[in-house]
Amino acid sequence: SPAEMQTALRALESALAAAPKFSAAQSALADVWAHITELEYRPTAEAAPKTREVARAAQALEPNSAEAHLALGVAAAFSSWDWTAARKELEQALVLRPSYTYANSRLAAIDQTLGNTKAAVERLEQARALDPSQQSVNVALGFAYVFDGQNDKALELMNSLEKLDPEYKVIRLVRALAYFNKKEYARVGSQLDVMSKLRAWMPPSLSITAPAAVHLGRPEEARTALTELRDKENFPNVDPVVLAGILLALGEDKEAFSLLNKAVESRSTLLLTRPVNPVFADYRKDPRFREILGKLNASR
C-alpha cells in the first residue's frame, strides 16, 4: 500500500543517513522506488527519475546490485517505454539473482504489452516454480492466463489461492476478468459486489463490472459508475484508462479515445495491459486503438 511504501522509504532513508555507504539499504531503496513507479503511488514524471537516481547510487556502492538493475529497468519501461533498455536491465538483474521473481514479473509485463502473452505465461510459470508461495507472482500469473485466453486455468489458480488467503482481494479481480473474457458477464458482478463499494477498490472493480453491465443490457449501471468515478472529492486521481474502458462499452468513443491519448501523455501504467485486456477486445482492430498501440511501440 502507499502507506507501507512510505514507511519503508522513511526507514531506509534513516538507515542511509546514519550509514551513507550501507549498500544493502541503498539497493533496497531502489527496489522500493521501483514499486512506487510501477504502482503509480507517485506520478511517473516524479517517480521514474527518482528511481533512476536511487538506482545509480546503489550501483556506485555495489556494481552488482540486482535491485539497481531492476529499478533501472522499471524506470525505462514506465517513463520512456523503452522496452529494449528495460529488458537489458531486467535480464541483468536475473543474471545476478536468478530467483528474483520481481524481475521475471516485469519481463512478463513487457511481453504482455507487446502482445506476447504465451511468453508471459511461460516466464511467470517458471517464476512460480521457484517460489509457489509468493502471492504477487501467483496473481500476475492469473492475469497472464486471462490475457492468453486460458480463463479456466486462471480460475483454478485463483480458487487455490483463495483457500490460502480468503482476504486477498486481487484474487477477485482476476476471477472477474476471467469471467468477462468467457462472456459470463452475470458472474462478473458477483465477484466484485463488495469490492465495488470499497473506495480503494472501486476504480479497478468498476472498470470491469461497468462494461459487464452494458453487455447485460444495463447501461444505466455503467453511467452511474462513471458519475461516481468522476466525483473529484472522492476520486481525485482516477486513471483515465479506467474511464475510457467504461465509455467504450457505452459507445462513447470520442471521449474514450481522448482519455486514452491523455493516458499516453501521462505514461499511465494501466495503459500497458490494454493491448491484451479483454475489456478492450472489441476495439483491438479499430484504427484509433491501433494508433494508441503504436505509441506503446506494441507490434501486433
C-alpha positions as MATLAB code, in Angstrom:
seq = 'SPAEMQTALRALESALAAAPKFSAAQSALADVWAHITELEYRPTAEAAPKTREVARAAQALEPNSAEAHLALGVAAAFSSWDWTAARKELEQALVLRPSYTYANSRLAAIDQTLGNTKAAVERLEQARALDPSQQSVNVALGFAYVFDGQNDKALELMNSLEKLDPEYKVIRLVRALAYFNKKEYARVGSQLDVMSKLRAWMPPSLSITAPAAVHLGRPEEARTALTELRDKENFPNVDPVVLAGILLALGEDKEAFSLLNKAVESRSTLLLTRPVNPVFADYRKDPRFREILGKLNASR';
ca = [
       0.000    0.000    0.000;
       1.149    3.648   -0.319;
       1.414    3.898    3.469;
       3.613    0.806    3.655;
       5.854    2.123    0.905;
       6.185    5.438    2.720;
       7.137    3.603    5.922;
       9.780    1.636    4.028;
      11.156    4.827    2.458;
      11.499    6.519    5.852;
      13.236    3.517    7.392;
      15.714    3.094    4.546;
      16.452    6.812    4.252;
      17.071    6.938    8.003;
      19.451    3.990    7.736;
      21.345    5.671    4.901;
      21.528    8.961    6.776;
      23.266    7.089    9.599;
      25.430    4.992    7.266;
      25.694    6.531    3.755;
      27.756    3.603    2.412;
      25.218    0.977    3.561;
      24.916   -0.687    0.148;
      22.179   -3.149    1.102;
      19.938   -0.290    2.266;
      20.610    1.684   -0.929;
      19.737   -1.361   -3.054;
      16.566   -1.934   -1.043;
      15.661    1.733   -1.538;
      15.999    1.251   -5.310;
      13.620   -1.708   -5.104;
      11.057    0.349   -3.156;
      11.207    3.178   -5.694;
      10.731    0.649   -8.499;
       7.481   -0.471   -6.847;
       6.367    3.136   -6.325;
       6.932    3.832  -10.033;
       5.142    0.709  -11.212;
       2.145    1.133   -8.908;
       1.866    4.870   -9.611;
       1.996    5.815   -5.946;
       3.709    8.953   -7.223;
       3.291   10.499  -10.709;
       5.523    8.760  -13.241;
       7.220   12.049  -14.138;
       8.351   12.310  -10.498;
       8.895    8.671   -9.588;
      10.856    7.415  -12.613;
      13.708    9.994  -12.386;
      13.944    9.365   -8.635;
      14.083    5.623   -9.275;
      16.980    6.132  -11.708;
      18.793    8.398   -9.257;
      18.497    5.924   -6.387;
      19.468    3.011   -8.636;
      22.613    4.798   -9.836;
      23.541    5.490   -6.215;
      23.077    1.801   -5.428;
      25.323    0.825   -8.344;
      28.004    3.241   -7.118;
      28.096    1.358   -3.811;
      27.566   -2.118   -5.266;
      28.073   -2.505   -9.032;
      26.424   -5.943   -8.972;
      23.230   -4.823   -7.267;
      20.333   -6.787   -8.790;
      17.895   -4.292   -7.292;
      19.644   -1.409   -9.055;
      19.365   -3.117  -12.432;
      15.724   -3.913  -11.783;
      14.967   -0.317  -10.799;
      16.648    0.980  -13.956;
      14.598   -1.480  -15.989;
      11.360   -0.365  -14.368;
      12.220    3.298  -14.947;
      12.981    2.632  -18.632;
       9.748    0.692  -19.050;
       7.375    3.095  -17.352;
       8.818    6.520  -18.149;
      10.037    6.147  -21.739;
       8.517    2.815  -22.835;
      11.997    1.812  -23.966;
      11.416   -1.934  -23.948;
      14.907   -2.785  -25.247;
      16.648   -0.894  -22.448;
      14.179   -2.247  -19.891;
      14.745   -5.854  -20.976;
      18.527   -5.417  -20.832;
      18.429   -4.180  -17.238;
      15.852   -6.727  -16.056;
      17.704   -9.628  -17.654;
      20.907   -8.468  -15.974;
      19.068   -8.423  -12.651;
      18.173  -12.074  -13.256;
      21.777  -12.939  -14.126;
      22.815  -11.505  -10.780;
      19.905  -13.115   -8.919;
      18.230  -15.967  -10.856;
      15.458  -16.286   -8.271;
      14.465  -12.598   -8.499;
      10.737  -13.076   -9.104;
      10.006   -9.353   -9.378;
      12.369   -9.109  -12.360;
      10.627  -12.060  -14.001;
       7.249  -10.419  -13.406;
       8.391   -7.179  -15.040;
       9.743   -9.031  -18.070;
       6.429  -10.845  -18.361;
       4.620   -7.495  -18.227;
       6.689   -6.277  -21.193;
       5.789   -9.448  -23.072;
       2.102   -8.717  -22.433;
       2.376   -5.114  -23.585;
       3.942   -6.320  -26.824;
       1.257   -8.976  -27.257;
       3.471  -11.964  -26.427;
       1.009  -13.475  -23.964;
       2.331  -17.028  -24.228;
       5.863  -15.871  -23.426;
       4.497  -14.025  -20.389;
       2.718  -17.153  -19.150;
       5.830  -19.273  -19.617;
       8.014  -16.797  -17.744;
       5.589  -16.491  -14.820;
       5.110  -20.247  -14.582;
       8.884  -20.540  -14.243;
       8.897  -17.824  -11.566;
       6.105  -19.566   -9.670;
       8.013  -22.861   -9.769;
      10.847  -21.115   -7.899;
       8.517  -19.825   -5.177;
       4.906  -21.117   -5.278;
       4.043  -19.216   -2.092;
       4.650  -15.719   -3.468;
       1.208  -14.198   -3.910;
       2.269  -11.405   -6.243;
       3.648  -13.929   -8.749;
       0.554  -16.130   -8.438;
      -1.737  -13.192   -9.150;
       0.447  -11.989  -12.034;
       0.217  -15.499  -13.478;
      -3.564  -15.421  -13.047;
      -3.799  -12.214  -15.064;
      -1.400  -13.682  -17.652;
      -3.626  -16.723  -18.075;
      -6.611  -14.435  -18.699;
      -4.708  -12.303  -21.204;
      -3.691  -15.502  -23.021;
      -7.282  -16.765  -23.057;
      -6.603  -19.538  -20.531;
      -9.506  -18.452  -18.354;
     -10.185  -21.788  -16.669;
      -6.550  -22.041  -15.597;
      -6.816  -18.560  -14.114;
      -9.966  -19.522  -12.204;
      -8.414  -22.736  -10.942;
      -5.314  -20.899   -9.711;
      -7.343  -18.164   -8.005;
      -9.561  -20.733   -6.278;
      -6.481  -22.434   -4.851;
      -5.042  -19.092   -3.687;
      -8.296  -18.108   -2.016;
      -8.139  -21.193    0.178;
      -4.788  -19.979    1.479;
      -5.770  -16.315    1.859;
      -9.521  -15.576    1.573;
      -8.931  -11.845    2.198;
      -6.548  -11.306   -0.716;
      -8.810   -9.067   -2.777;
      -6.855   -9.058   -6.048;
      -7.928  -12.690   -6.481;
     -11.453  -11.451   -7.155;
     -10.251   -9.017   -9.809;
      -8.524  -11.824  -11.691;
     -11.563  -14.057  -11.375;
     -13.921  -11.302  -12.564;
     -11.731  -10.600  -15.583;
     -11.673  -14.316  -16.427;
     -15.475  -14.451  -16.362;
     -15.584  -11.300  -18.510;
     -13.284  -12.961  -21.029;
     -15.562  -16.021  -21.053;
     -18.511  -13.666  -21.666;
     -20.118  -14.866  -18.447;
     -20.996  -11.295  -17.566;
     -23.519  -12.113  -14.851;
     -20.747  -13.727  -12.813;
     -18.506  -10.665  -13.027;
     -20.612   -8.584  -10.665;
     -20.927  -11.359   -8.098;
     -17.124  -11.401   -7.752;
     -16.837   -7.679   -7.132;
     -20.125   -6.694   -5.480;
     -18.438   -5.958   -2.147;
     -15.175   -4.552   -3.520;
     -17.002   -2.113   -5.779;
     -18.345   -0.448   -2.633;
     -14.926   -0.025   -1.016;
     -13.416    3.298   -2.032;
      -9.874    1.994   -2.528;
     -11.112   -0.831   -4.745;
     -13.877    0.974   -6.618;
     -11.911    2.117   -9.702;
     -10.422   -1.295  -10.601;
     -13.678   -3.070   -9.730;
     -15.937   -0.727  -11.695;
     -13.562   -0.862  -14.662;
     -14.742   -4.475  -15.091;
     -18.267   -4.500  -13.654;
     -19.481   -1.417  -15.560;
     -18.652   -2.791  -19.049;
     -20.113   -6.141  -17.978;
     -23.350   -4.380  -17.021;
     -23.532   -2.863  -20.516;
     -23.204   -6.329  -22.033;
     -26.079   -7.434  -19.796;
     -28.289   -4.644  -21.144;
     -27.949   -2.415  -18.083;
     -26.112    0.683  -19.371;
     -27.583    2.835  -16.618;
     -25.338    0.990  -14.133;
     -22.279    1.905  -16.185;
     -23.359    5.555  -16.297;
     -23.821    5.534  -12.521;
     -20.304    4.121  -12.182;
     -18.929    6.929  -14.372;
     -20.659    9.527  -12.232;
     -19.168    8.028   -9.077;
     -15.656    7.832  -10.503;
     -15.830   11.415  -11.770;
     -16.514   12.696   -8.266;
     -13.249   14.574   -7.718;
     -13.802   14.841   -3.993;
     -13.835   11.057   -3.542;
     -11.657   10.113   -6.523;
      -9.282   12.969   -7.396;
      -6.877   10.828   -9.426;
      -8.806    8.146  -11.293;
      -6.698    6.811  -14.146;
      -8.194    7.926  -17.491;
      -7.838    4.344  -18.751;
     -10.489    3.226  -16.242;
     -12.969    5.806  -17.512;
     -12.111    5.079  -21.147;
     -12.981    1.399  -20.825;
     -16.434    2.218  -19.468;
     -17.037    4.869  -22.127;
     -16.093    2.450  -24.907;
     -18.582   -0.089  -23.566;
     -21.240    2.648  -23.720;
     -20.273    3.507  -27.302;
     -18.939    6.955  -26.404;
     -15.827    6.520  -28.500;
     -14.745   10.122  -28.977;
     -14.342   10.891  -25.282;
     -12.881    7.445  -24.617;
     -10.080    7.847  -27.149;
      -9.400   11.369  -25.943;
      -8.828    9.911  -22.470;
      -6.626    7.120  -23.815;
      -4.429    9.706  -25.534;
      -4.186   11.592  -22.242;
      -3.099    8.314  -20.667;
      -0.327    8.093  -23.264;
       0.862   11.595  -22.354;
       0.886   10.801  -18.622;
       2.534    7.398  -19.173;
      -0.283    5.565  -17.398;
       0.872    2.143  -16.219;
      -2.657    0.807  -16.690;
      -2.384    1.512  -20.391;
       0.320   -1.139  -20.724;
      -2.099   -4.065  -20.346;
      -4.801   -2.618  -22.618;
      -3.465   -4.416  -25.717;
      -4.431   -7.751  -24.136;
      -7.133   -6.785  -21.622;
     -10.498   -8.377  -22.577;
     -12.423   -5.225  -21.640;
     -10.885   -3.597  -24.733;
     -11.166   -6.644  -27.009;
     -13.903   -5.198  -29.249;
     -11.647   -2.290  -30.214;
      -8.375   -4.065  -30.964;
      -8.848   -3.696  -34.734;
     -10.081   -0.106  -34.515;
      -7.573    2.242  -36.249;
      -7.722    4.632  -33.302;
      -6.833    1.840  -30.880;
      -4.042    0.641  -33.144;
      -2.672    4.184  -33.140;
      -2.511    4.002  -29.346;
      -0.681    0.684  -29.626;
       1.772    2.303  -31.998;
       2.559    4.858  -29.340;
       3.252    1.994  -26.965;
       5.669    0.592  -29.542;
       3.493   -2.514  -29.463;
       3.807   -4.525  -32.664;
       0.689   -6.599  -33.160;
];
